[in-house]
Amino acid sequence: MTAALRLVLGDQLTDGLSTLRDAGPGDTILMAEVMAEASYVRHHKQKLVMVFAAMRRFAGRLRARGLHVRYVALDDPASTGAIDGEILRALEAGRYDRVIVTEPGEWRLAQAFEALALASPVPVEVSADDRFICSRKRFEAWAAGRKDLRMEFFYREMRRATGLLMDGTQPVGGRWNFDAENRKKLPRGVRPPDRVRIAPAADVREAMALVAERFGDHFGDLDTFGWAVDADEARRLADHFIVEILPGFGDWQDAMAGGAPFLWHARLSAAINIGLLDPLEVCRRAEAAFRAGAAPLNAVEGFIRQILGWREFVRGVYWLSGPDYVRTNALSADRELPWFYWSGETGMACVRDVVEMTRRHAYAHHIQRLMVTGNLALLLGVHPDAVNDWYMTVFIDAFEWVEAPNTHGMAIFADGGVVGSKPYAASGAYINRMSDYCRGCAYDVSARRGEGACPFNRLYWDFLLRNRDVLGSNPRLAMPYRTLDGMAGEHAAIRADAEAARLELGARPRR
């Protein structure tokens, strides 16, 4: 009788995972909490709790199905501390004729599995991760021969393929994209809906204690933990979002408000990314709400676009671009990341609020990530390594396949335009238009230069000057460069003031 050792990683907690589909009585399911995965970046404490607690719940779920699970806890004294080490240790402890793994989500582990295949005494089989809506092979076929990869065109292809929000061959409502209707500033007096919070059960509190003991110096608070750690809890959050939150998501999905960490956002990305929710099922539920008249089209289309379009697109870009993608630095950025990205100790109200909510909840929504922390790092010229490390560290839904294209590509344009057609650089006017932050800020959003002026304003024009060799021919930047040319007499003052701002903010040149 043959027996297989089947690996399940901490972001593969799905009943229908390809590794598990034909598991038999003689097989062993290996799950391991290992220090290498817990520390390759200094993950937010809440992310560690979520993954450890979810892994333990899922192991119990597998045992209830009658499967044999070999579970290695983080504090197991015999642990090798690494995934490949635990596979080899399990092979020594039992008689298996093969190892089966589902392809991992990161190049780092894919390369580790390639090395493992050479060291393993039995064959290592890697099966496709078909929990995504678009397979890697299908994305490669779509991308083949294209000069530029643009999410909008990929999204339309995926709409046709899935039938989501389609009337025959045409998009519902006659348009593919309703983004122009999703950019409203939150009016005064409009209160975001109350959110469901899942109180940590005893097993989650055990994971919290472990993380507090072993990772107490990592970024983030633990007392606000309320994330889903199994499929039932994740469905509860999805139910609440679809019924209570989704109807208002469209109008204010780009809005920001001080002290309001979630607004109308779903908070489902973490559960989807570790396998507790099926992304296509979530999209179909949102579509059903629209078809039933329970949510408007701009809200549902915007939500589906984030999953069916953007999430699938960045995953395809990540694997297509190869392991050296994050080593590119198209704008030659060379500055340190200011300390206030960790401490929140800054007079910039927008940055202070985003860092504080990220510390408290391991979360900030996409506009806060892109147009506050990302925009500032872009304008400062922070080195991509520091920016990528920060985003991977602080957010609960951060895995490299999704975070790298979003951060390295979209937020700081370090990939030179693989993900986005232009840098998302903006002055303080954008922050003021889309939020209430500027009313409580120590800086003047109407001032262009000087110590009291909004740092976004002080840095914006210098960013264009500094990067003209790379960006000057970009057609989407033609208008701001024409404006900049009309300010030729101010260029020296712009450069000097921006350098002063960088140093004041702690963005020193890297040593």
C-alpha positions as CSV (number, residue, x, y, z in Angstrom):
1,M,0.0,0.0,0.0
2,T,1.4,3.4,-1.0
3,A,1.3,6.4,1.3
4,A,1.9,10.0,0.5
5,L,3.1,12.9,2.7
6,R,0.9,15.9,1.8
7,L,1.9,19.4,2.8
8,V,-0.5,22.1,3.7
9,L,0.9,25.6,4.1
10,G,-0.5,28.3,6.3
11,D,-2.1,30.2,3.4
12,Q,-3.6,27.0,1.9
13,L,-6.4,26.3,4.4
14,T,-9.0,25.2,2.0
15,D,-11.0,22.0,2.1
16,G,-10.7,21.6,-1.7
17,L,-7.0,22.2,-1.9
18,S,-5.4,20.1,-4.7
19,T,-3.0,18.5,-2.2
20,L,-6.0,17.0,-0.3
21,R,-8.4,15.9,-3.0
22,D,-7.4,12.2,-3.2
23,A,-5.9,11.8,0.3
24,G,-6.3,8.2,1.5
25,P,-6.2,6.4,4.8
26,G,-2.5,5.7,4.7
27,D,-1.5,9.3,3.9
28,T,-0.3,11.9,6.3
29,I,-1.1,15.6,6.2
30,L,1.9,17.7,7.3
31,M,1.3,21.1,8.8
32,A,4.0,23.0,10.5
33,E,4.4,26.3,12.4
34,V,8.0,27.1,11.7
35,M,10.2,30.0,12.7
36,A,11.5,30.5,9.2
37,E,8.0,31.4,7.9
38,A,7.2,33.4,11.0
39,S,10.3,35.6,10.8
40,Y,11.4,36.0,7.2
41,V,9.8,39.4,7.7
42,R,8.7,40.7,11.1
43,H,5.0,40.1,10.5
44,H,2.4,42.1,12.4
45,K,1.5,40.3,15.6
46,Q,-2.1,39.9,14.4
47,K,-1.1,38.3,11.2
48,L,0.9,35.7,13.1
49,V,-2.1,35.0,15.4
50,M,-4.4,34.7,12.5
51,V,-2.2,32.2,10.6
52,F,-1.3,30.1,13.7
53,A,-4.9,29.9,15.0
54,A,-6.3,29.2,11.5
55,M,-3.8,26.5,10.9
56,R,-4.7,24.8,14.2
57,R,-8.4,25.1,13.4
58,F,-7.9,23.6,10.0
59,A,-5.9,20.7,11.4
60,G,-8.8,19.9,13.6
61,R,-11.1,20.1,10.6
62,L,-9.0,17.6,8.7
63,R,-8.9,15.2,11.7
64,A,-12.7,15.4,11.8
65,R,-12.7,14.2,8.2
66,G,-10.7,11.1,9.3
67,L,-7.4,12.2,7.9
68,H,-4.1,11.7,9.8
69,V,-2.4,15.0,10.5
70,R,1.2,15.5,11.6
71,Y,1.1,18.9,13.2
72,V,4.3,20.6,14.3
73,A,3.8,23.5,16.8
74,L,6.1,26.5,16.9
75,D,7.4,25.5,20.3
76,D,8.0,21.8,19.4
77,P,11.6,21.2,20.6
78,A,12.3,18.8,17.8
79,S,11.3,21.2,15.1
80,T,13.9,22.1,12.4
81,G,12.4,25.6,12.1
82,A,11.8,25.4,8.4
83,I,9.3,23.8,6.0
84,D,11.7,21.8,4.0
85,G,13.3,20.6,7.2
86,E,10.0,19.4,8.5
87,I,9.3,17.5,5.3
88,L,12.6,15.7,5.6
89,R,12.0,15.0,9.2
90,A,8.6,13.5,8.5
91,L,10.0,11.4,5.8
92,E,12.5,10.0,8.3
93,A,9.7,9.2,10.7
94,G,7.4,7.3,8.3
95,R,7.4,5.3,5.1
96,Y,6.1,7.4,2.2
97,D,6.5,6.9,-1.5
98,R,6.1,10.5,-2.5
99,V,5.6,14.1,-1.2
100,I,2.7,16.1,-2.5
101,V,2.6,19.9,-2.2
102,T,0.4,22.6,-3.8
103,E,2.4,25.3,-5.5
104,P,3.3,28.0,-3.0
105,G,2.4,31.6,-3.3
106,E,5.9,33.0,-3.3
107,W,9.1,32.6,-5.4
108,R,11.0,32.1,-2.1
109,L,9.2,28.9,-1.3
110,A,8.9,27.7,-4.9
111,Q,12.7,27.8,-5.1
112,A,13.0,26.0,-1.7
113,F,10.7,23.2,-3.1
114,E,12.9,22.9,-6.1
115,A,15.9,22.4,-3.9
116,L,13.9,20.0,-1.7
117,A,13.1,17.8,-4.7
118,L,16.9,17.3,-5.2
119,A,17.4,16.4,-1.5
120,S,14.3,14.3,-0.9
121,P,14.6,10.5,-0.9
122,V,11.2,10.2,-2.6
123,P,9.7,12.2,-5.5
124,V,8.2,15.6,-4.8
125,E,5.0,16.4,-6.7
126,V,3.9,20.0,-7.1
127,S,0.2,20.4,-8.0
128,A,-1.3,23.7,-9.3
129,D,-3.0,26.0,-6.9
130,D,-6.4,26.2,-8.6
131,R,-8.1,28.3,-5.9
132,F,-7.5,31.3,-8.1
133,I,-9.9,32.3,-10.8
134,C,-7.2,32.7,-13.4
135,S,-4.5,30.0,-13.6
136,R,-0.9,31.0,-14.1
137,K,-0.9,29.3,-17.5
138,R,-4.0,31.2,-18.6
139,F,-2.5,34.5,-17.5
140,E,0.7,33.7,-19.4
141,A,-1.4,33.1,-22.5
142,W,-3.2,36.3,-22.1
143,A,0.0,38.3,-21.5
144,A,1.9,36.7,-24.4
145,G,2.7,39.2,-27.1
146,R,1.4,42.2,-25.3
147,K,3.6,45.3,-25.1
148,D,1.9,46.5,-21.9
149,L,0.0,44.6,-19.3
150,R,-3.1,46.6,-18.2
151,M,-5.5,45.4,-15.6
152,E,-8.5,46.9,-17.3
153,F,-8.2,44.7,-20.4
154,F,-7.5,41.6,-18.3
155,Y,-10.5,42.4,-16.1
156,R,-12.8,42.5,-19.2
157,E,-11.4,39.1,-20.3
158,M,-12.2,37.7,-16.8
159,R,-15.7,39.1,-16.9
160,R,-16.4,37.4,-20.2
161,A,-14.8,34.1,-18.9
162,T,-16.8,34.0,-15.7
163,G,-20.0,35.7,-16.8
164,L,-19.9,38.0,-13.8
165,L,-22.0,41.2,-14.4
166,M,-22.6,40.3,-18.0
167,D,-25.7,40.5,-20.1
168,G,-24.8,38.1,-22.8
169,T,-21.7,39.5,-24.4
170,Q,-22.1,43.0,-23.0
171,P,-21.3,44.3,-19.5
172,V,-24.3,45.0,-17.3
173,G,-25.1,48.7,-17.4
174,G,-23.3,49.2,-20.7
175,R,-19.9,49.9,-19.1
176,W,-17.1,47.7,-17.8
177,N,-16.0,50.1,-15.1
178,F,-17.8,52.4,-12.8
179,D,-14.8,53.7,-11.0
180,A,-15.6,57.3,-11.8
181,E,-18.7,57.0,-9.5
182,N,-16.6,55.6,-6.6
183,R,-14.6,58.7,-5.7
184,K,-16.8,60.7,-3.3
185,K,-15.5,62.3,-0.2
186,L,-17.3,61.2,2.9
187,P,-19.7,64.0,3.9
188,R,-19.7,65.4,7.4
189,G,-22.2,63.6,9.6
190,V,-22.2,60.4,7.6
191,R,-21.3,57.6,10.0
192,P,-19.8,54.3,8.7
193,P,-21.8,51.2,9.6
194,D,-21.0,49.2,12.7
195,R,-18.8,46.2,12.0
196,V,-19.0,42.6,13.2
197,R,-16.0,41.7,15.3
198,I,-15.3,38.0,16.1
199,A,-14.3,37.7,19.7
200,P,-11.2,35.5,20.1
201,A,-12.1,32.0,21.4
202,A,-9.9,30.1,23.8
203,D,-7.7,28.6,21.0
204,V,-7.1,32.0,19.5
205,R,-6.2,33.4,22.9
206,E,-3.6,30.7,23.2
207,A,-2.1,31.8,19.9
208,M,-2.2,35.3,21.1
209,A,-0.2,34.3,24.2
210,L,2.3,32.5,22.1
211,V,2.8,35.4,19.8
212,A,3.1,37.8,22.7
213,E,5.8,35.6,24.2
214,R,7.8,34.8,21.1
215,F,7.2,37.9,19.0
216,G,6.6,40.6,21.5
217,D,8.9,43.1,19.8
218,H,7.1,42.8,16.5
219,F,5.0,45.7,15.2
220,G,1.3,45.8,16.2
221,D,-1.2,45.5,19.0
222,L,-3.0,42.3,19.9
223,D,-5.9,43.5,22.0
224,T,-8.0,44.5,19.0
225,F,-7.7,41.1,17.2
226,G,-11.1,40.1,15.6
227,W,-10.2,38.3,12.4
228,A,-11.7,35.1,11.0
229,V,-9.7,32.0,11.7
230,D,-11.9,29.4,10.1
231,A,-14.2,29.1,7.1
232,D,-17.4,29.5,9.3
233,E,-16.1,32.7,10.8
234,A,-15.0,34.0,7.4
235,R,-18.5,33.3,5.9
236,R,-20.0,35.2,8.9
237,L,-17.9,38.3,7.9
238,A,-18.8,37.8,4.3
239,D,-22.5,37.6,5.1
240,H,-22.3,40.8,7.1
241,F,-20.5,42.6,4.3
242,I,-22.8,41.6,1.5
243,V,-26.0,42.5,3.4
244,E,-25.0,45.4,5.6
245,I,-21.9,47.1,4.1
246,L,-21.7,46.5,0.3
247,P,-24.6,48.8,-0.6
248,G,-22.5,51.8,0.5
249,F,-19.2,50.5,-0.7
250,G,-19.3,52.1,-4.1
251,D,-19.7,55.8,-3.4
252,W,-17.1,56.0,-0.7
253,Q,-14.6,53.3,-1.5
254,D,-11.8,55.8,-2.1
255,A,-12.8,58.1,0.9
256,M,-10.6,58.4,4.0
257,A,-11.6,59.7,7.5
258,G,-9.7,60.1,10.6
259,G,-10.4,57.5,13.3
260,A,-12.5,55.3,10.9
261,P,-10.3,52.3,10.0
262,F,-12.8,50.3,7.9
263,L,-15.5,52.6,6.5
264,W,-17.4,50.5,3.9
265,H,-14.5,48.1,3.1
266,A,-15.0,44.3,3.2
267,R,-12.1,43.2,5.4
268,L,-12.2,39.9,3.6
269,S,-8.8,39.9,1.8
270,A,-7.0,38.2,4.7
271,A,-9.5,35.3,4.8
272,I,-9.4,34.9,1.0
273,N,-5.6,35.0,1.0
274,I,-5.2,32.2,3.4
275,G,-7.9,30.1,1.8
276,L,-10.9,30.5,4.1
277,L,-13.1,32.0,1.4
278,D,-13.4,31.2,-2.3
279,P,-12.9,34.4,-4.3
280,L,-15.2,33.5,-7.1
281,E,-18.0,32.5,-4.7
282,V,-17.6,35.9,-2.9
283,C,-17.9,37.7,-6.3
284,R,-21.0,35.7,-7.2
285,R,-22.6,36.6,-3.9
286,A,-22.0,40.2,-4.6
287,E,-23.4,39.9,-8.1
288,A,-26.5,38.2,-6.6
289,A,-27.0,41.1,-4.3
290,F,-27.1,43.5,-7.3
291,R,-29.4,41.2,-9.3
292,A,-31.8,41.1,-6.3
293,G,-31.7,44.9,-6.1
294,A,-30.0,44.9,-2.7
295,A,-26.8,46.7,-3.8
296,P,-26.1,49.3,-6.5
297,L,-24.1,48.5,-9.6
298,N,-21.2,50.9,-8.9
299,A,-20.7,49.2,-5.5
300,V,-20.9,45.6,-6.8
301,E,-18.8,46.3,-9.9
302,G,-16.1,48.1,-7.8
303,F,-15.9,45.2,-5.4
304,I,-15.8,42.5,-8.0
305,R,-13.1,44.5,-9.9
306,Q,-10.9,44.4,-6.8
307,I,-11.0,40.6,-6.7
308,L,-11.7,39.4,-10.2
309,G,-9.6,42.1,-11.8
310,W,-6.9,43.4,-9.5
311,R,-6.2,40.5,-7.2
312,E,-6.0,38.0,-10.1
313,F,-4.0,40.5,-12.2
314,V,-1.3,41.2,-9.7
315,R,-0.9,37.5,-9.0
316,G,-0.3,36.9,-12.7
317,V,2.2,39.7,-12.9
318,Y,4.1,38.4,-9.9
319,W,4.7,35.0,-11.4
320,L,5.2,36.2,-14.9
321,S,7.9,38.7,-13.7
322,G,10.1,36.2,-11.9
323,P,12.0,36.3,-8.6
324,D,14.0,39.3,-9.5
325,Y,11.0,41.6,-9.9
326,V,11.4,43.1,-6.4
327,R,15.0,43.9,-7.1
328,T,14.2,46.5,-9.7
329,N,14.5,50.2,-8.9
330,A,13.4,52.1,-12.0
331,L,13.5,55.6,-10.2
332,S,16.9,55.0,-8.5
333,A,15.2,55.6,-5.1
334,D,17.9,55.7,-2.4
335,R,16.4,57.1,0.9
336,E,15.7,55.6,4.3
337,L,12.2,55.0,5.4
338,P,11.3,57.6,8.0
339,W,10.9,56.2,11.5
340,F,7.3,57.5,11.8
341,Y,6.2,54.8,9.5
342,W,6.6,52.6,12.6
343,S,5.9,55.0,15.4
344,G,3.2,57.2,13.9
345,E,5.0,60.1,15.6
346,T,4.5,62.8,13.0
347,G,2.6,66.0,12.5
348,M,1.2,64.7,9.3
349,A,-2.4,63.8,10.3
350,C,-3.0,61.4,7.4
351,V,0.2,59.4,8.0
352,R,-0.3,59.4,11.8
353,D,-3.8,58.0,11.4
354,V,-2.9,55.3,8.9
355,V,0.0,54.1,10.9
356,E,-2.0,54.1,14.1
357,M,-4.9,52.1,12.6
358,T,-2.4,49.8,11.0
359,R,-0.8,49.2,14.4
360,R,-4.2,48.6,16.0
361,H,-5.8,46.5,13.3
362,A,-3.1,45.3,10.9
363,Y,-5.2,47.0,8.2
364,A,-5.7,50.1,6.1
365,H,-7.7,50.3,2.9
366,H,-6.3,50.5,-0.6
367,I,-6.4,54.3,-0.9
368,Q,-4.6,54.8,2.4
369,R,-2.0,52.4,1.4
370,L,-1.6,53.9,-2.1
371,M,-2.1,57.6,-1.7
372,V,-0.9,58.2,1.9
373,T,1.9,55.9,2.9
374,G,2.8,54.8,-0.7
375,N,2.6,58.3,-2.2
376,L,4.8,59.7,0.5
377,A,7.4,57.0,0.1
378,L,7.4,57.5,-3.6
379,L,7.8,61.3,-3.3
380,L,10.5,60.9,-0.7
381,G,12.4,58.5,-2.9
382,V,12.6,55.7,-0.3
383,H,14.5,52.7,-1.5
384,P,12.2,49.9,-2.6
385,D,13.6,47.3,-0.2
386,A,12.6,49.4,2.8
387,V,9.1,50.1,1.3
388,N,8.5,46.5,0.4
389,D,9.6,45.3,3.8
390,W,7.2,47.8,5.6
391,Y,4.2,46.7,3.6
392,M,5.0,43.0,4.0
393,T,5.4,43.6,7.8
394,V,2.4,45.6,8.8
395,F,-0.6,44.3,6.9
396,I,-2.6,41.2,7.8
397,D,-3.3,40.3,4.2
398,A,0.3,40.7,3.0
399,F,1.8,37.8,1.0
400,E,4.5,38.6,-1.5
401,W,2.5,37.6,-4.6
402,V,-0.1,40.2,-3.8
403,E,2.0,42.8,-1.9
404,A,5.0,43.1,-4.2
405,P,3.1,44.2,-7.4
406,N,0.9,46.5,-5.3
407,T,3.8,48.1,-3.5
408,H,6.8,47.8,-5.7
409,G,4.8,48.3,-8.9
410,M,1.7,50.5,-8.2
411,A,2.7,52.5,-5.1
412,I,6.3,53.4,-5.8
413,F,6.7,52.6,-9.6
414,A,9.9,50.7,-8.9
415,D,9.1,48.3,-11.7
416,G,9.1,51.1,-14.3
417,G,5.5,50.6,-15.4
418,V,4.9,46.8,-15.4
419,V,1.8,47.2,-13.2
420,G,0.8,50.8,-13.6
421,S,1.0,53.1,-16.6
422,K,2.2,56.0,-14.4
423,P,3.4,56.7,-10.9
424,Y,0.6,57.5,-8.4
425,A,2.2,60.8,-7.3
426,A,0.0,63.5,-5.8
427,S,0.2,66.6,-3.8
428,G,-1.7,67.4,-0.7
429,A,-4.7,68.5,-2.7
430,Y,-5.7,64.9,-3.3
431,I,-5.5,64.1,0.4
432,N,-7.6,67.1,1.2
433,R,-10.2,66.3,-1.5
434,M,-10.7,62.7,-0.4
435,S,-10.4,63.0,3.4
436,D,-10.9,65.1,6.5
437,Y,-7.2,64.7,7.5
438,C,-6.1,68.2,6.6
439,R,-8.4,69.8,9.1
440,G,-6.5,68.4,12.0
441,C,-3.0,68.5,10.5
442,A,0.0,70.4,11.8
443,Y,0.9,71.3,8.2
444,D,-0.8,73.8,5.8
445,V,-2.2,71.9,2.8
446,S,-2.5,75.2,0.9
447,A,1.1,76.1,1.3
448,R,3.6,75.0,-1.4
449,R,7.0,75.4,0.3
450,G,8.6,76.0,3.7
451,E,8.6,74.1,7.0
452,G,4.9,74.7,7.7
453,A,3.8,73.6,4.2
454,C,2.2,70.1,3.5
455,P,5.1,67.8,2.8
456,F,3.3,66.3,-0.1
457,N,3.3,69.8,-1.7
458,R,7.0,70.4,-0.9
459,L,8.0,67.0,-2.5
460,Y,5.6,66.7,-5.5
461,W,7.2,69.0,-8.1
462,D,10.7,67.9,-7.1
463,F,9.7,64.3,-7.7
464,L,8.9,65.2,-11.3
465,L,12.1,67.2,-11.7
466,R,14.2,64.5,-10.2
467,N,12.8,61.7,-12.4
468,R,12.3,63.6,-15.6
469,D,14.7,61.3,-17.5
470,V,12.5,58.3,-16.7
471,L,9.1,59.9,-16.7
472,G,9.3,62.9,-19.0
473,S,8.0,61.0,-22.0
474,N,5.1,59.4,-20.2
475,P,2.0,60.7,-22.0
476,R,-0.1,60.5,-18.8
477,L,2.3,63.0,-17.2
478,A,2.4,65.4,-20.1
479,M,0.1,68.0,-18.3
480,P,2.1,68.2,-15.0
481,Y,5.4,68.4,-17.0
482,R,4.0,71.3,-19.0
483,T,3.0,73.0,-15.8
484,L,6.5,72.4,-14.4
485,D,8.1,73.9,-17.4
486,G,6.2,77.0,-16.8
487,M,7.8,77.2,-13.3
488,A,11.3,77.1,-14.7
489,G,12.4,80.1,-12.5
490,E,11.4,78.1,-9.4
491,H,13.2,74.9,-10.1
492,A,16.2,75.6,-7.9
493,A,14.0,76.6,-4.9
494,I,11.8,73.6,-5.4
495,R,14.8,71.2,-5.3
496,A,16.3,72.9,-2.2
497,D,13.0,72.9,-0.3
498,A,12.3,69.3,-1.2
499,E,15.7,68.2,0.0
500,A,15.1,70.1,3.3
501,A,11.7,68.4,3.6
502,R,13.3,64.9,3.1
503,L,15.8,65.5,5.8
504,E,13.3,67.0,8.2
505,L,11.1,63.9,7.8
506,G,14.0,61.5,8.3
507,A,14.4,60.3,4.7
508,R,18.2,60.4,4.8
509,P,20.3,58.9,2.0
510,R,21.0,55.2,2.6
511,R,24.4,54.4,3.8
